[in-house]
Amino acid sequence: MDTPAPAQTPLHPLHARLGAKFVTFAGYDMPVQYPAGVLAEHLHTRSHASLFDVSHMGQVRLSGTNVVALLERLVPGDIAGLAPGQIRYTQLTNEQGGILDDLMVTRHDRHLDLVVNAGTKLADLQHLREHLPHGIEIEYFEDRALLALQGPAAASLVSRLAPSLAALPFMAAAEASLYGIACGLTRSGYTGEDGFEISVPASQAVALAEALLAEPDILPAGLGARDSLRLEAGLCLYGHDIDPTTTPVEAGLLWSIGKRRRAEGGFPGAQIIQRQIAEGPPRRRVGILPEGRAPAREHTEIQAGGRVVGTVTSGGYGPSLGGPIAMGYVEARVAAAGTALDLIVRDTPRPAKIVPLPFVATRYFRL
């Protein structure tokens, strides 16, 4: 049987014109880097700003009577506590407290907007259809693109184009016109830098991206830089650092579960998560700083005192630090910062230690 060709985002022709190198990711033909290379794209995002195509992710709208309370039956996040225009990071959980997906939820007056991961969006839609009543309308926007403008220069550019957004807080959403194109904007980010996600009709995505890239200090960046930036920021990648076998407590995401939800429960896996909150989880996600220059990749075995205590889930080179960095899960008893480890790289133990996350301080915008 022939393997189906990967899907393309609305920006694919622009990526090709810009000389992108493509890889298949979550079923899409995505730019992994441009001619400047991953290192240059990463550092440019930290010092100026870069434009990322994240149109492969799923944009979903939920509307209907009691939609907030009904979604709270599926996620541990405090959605009811959001004011219109505010965003919450949360997870879809299973009965074991594991993470089916992590997502962003924006509350509006009469509906909720969700952004879900590309590789899980079809499963997420099926999950929502199976667990929300028929009175809740579920819209999946296949006709919209999503761009991410990330880096310290993003705010000044967006403020010039749409002055009303100058004081838009972190984890908030608004609508605005950019270059005469109506867009929905959120201010969050996956790089640790201040930045905006821009939802735009697919038919106008190339025009918007070309206009943004024509601005001073804005360059395109691909999946390679996006991954190294999020790793430096200590942020999870679904399917690697979190999955159906990891709970939010183990993953260090307890901050995303509000006090009311911790006490009340009422979401899948609540009892297991509540028990881990009270007693501590059996393992924890930690930051790992290897010695030397050799990176420790995903699935690298972690040892402490000569015995296996965990596994690396994300690892690579941290351009901002000039050396290798990693994240992984270790037994809770050895999860304290400063603990000495050995990473088994090509059958050779290499010294490392546990360090606090993030590796690079985040610079999200705060009023």
Beta strands, then each sheet from edge to edge (+ up, - down):
strand 1: 21-25
strand 2: 28-33
strand 3: 49-53
strand 4: 58-63
strand 5: 87-93
strand 6: 99-107
strand 7: 111-116
strand 8: 137-140
strand 9: 144-150
strand 10: 173-178
strand 11: 181-186
strand 12: 195-201
strand 13: 218-220
strand 14: 283-290
strand 15: 301-304
strand 16: 307-318
strand 17: 323-331
strand 18: 340-345
strand 19: 348-355
sheet 1: 1+ 2-
sheet 2: 10+ 11- 12+ 9- 3+ 13+
sheet 3: 5+ 6- 7+ 4- 8+
sheet 4: 14+ 17- 16+ 15- 18+ 19- 14+
end
